[in-house]
Amino acid sequence: MQRNRNVWKTKVNLNIKKLCVGADSVLDLYDRQEYIRNRYKETIHITRMFPKRFEEILKGGSIYWVIKGKLCVRQEILKIE
């Protein structure tokens, strides 16, 4: 019996999960990002490690922010530099 291999081809986005250290609420994250937006005229997040699979992330991936141990916020990733 032959299987249709196209059945298993589904689009799955690759995402990044980040701990928002020091934040007590979503409002804290918003305030931090508002400060960055005012300073740099865009929302940026700097990490020490460049993602190895960045091409896959750019095809619809997001950052999921963890605040106080709970997955709280999703932000779409528009570019990686």
C-alpha positions in Angstrom: 0.0 0.0 0.0 1.4 3.4 -1.0 1.0 6.4 1.2 0.3 9.9 -0.1 3.4 11.8 1.1 1.7 15.1 0.6 -0.7 14.4 3.5 2.2 15.0 6.0 3.4 18.2 4.5 1.9 20.9 6.7 3.2 24.4 7.3 4.7 24.7 10.8 6.2 28.0 11.9 9.4 28.0 14.0 9.1 30.3 17.0 11.3 31.7 19.7 10.4 31.5 23.4 12.1 34.3 25.5 12.0 34.9 29.3 11.2 38.5 30.1 13.5 38.7 33.2 12.5 41.3 35.7 9.1 42.0 34.3 6.1 41.6 36.6 3.4 42.0 33.9 2.7 42.5 30.2 2.6 46.3 31.0 6.3 46.1 32.1 7.2 44.5 28.8 5.2 47.1 26.9 6.9 50.0 28.8 10.3 48.6 28.1 9.5 48.2 24.4 8.0 51.7 24.3 11.3 53.1 25.6 13.2 51.2 22.9 10.7 52.4 20.2 11.1 56.0 21.3 14.9 55.7 21.3 15.5 53.7 18.1 12.3 54.4 16.2 11.5 50.7 15.9 10.9 47.7 18.2 14.1 45.7 18.6 15.3 43.0 20.8 19.0 42.2 21.1 20.2 38.7 22.1 23.7 37.3 22.4 23.1 34.3 20.2 22.0 34.6 16.5 19.4 31.9 15.7 20.8 29.1 13.5 17.4 28.5 11.8 16.7 32.2 11.2 15.4 31.6 7.6 12.7 29.4 9.0 11.8 31.9 11.7 11.3 34.6 9.1 8.7 32.6 7.4 6.0 33.5 9.9 7.7 32.9 13.3 7.0 34.8 16.5 8.6 35.6 19.8 6.6 34.2 22.7 7.4 36.1 25.9 7.3 34.3 29.2 6.5 36.5 32.2 6.6 35.1 35.7 6.6 31.6 34.4 3.6 32.0 32.1 3.5 32.3 28.3 1.9 35.8 28.0 2.7 37.6 24.8 3.2 36.8 21.1 5.0 39.2 18.8 5.5 38.6 15.1 9.1 38.6 13.9 9.5 40.9 10.9 13.3 40.8 10.4 16.5 39.4 11.9 19.8 41.3 11.6 
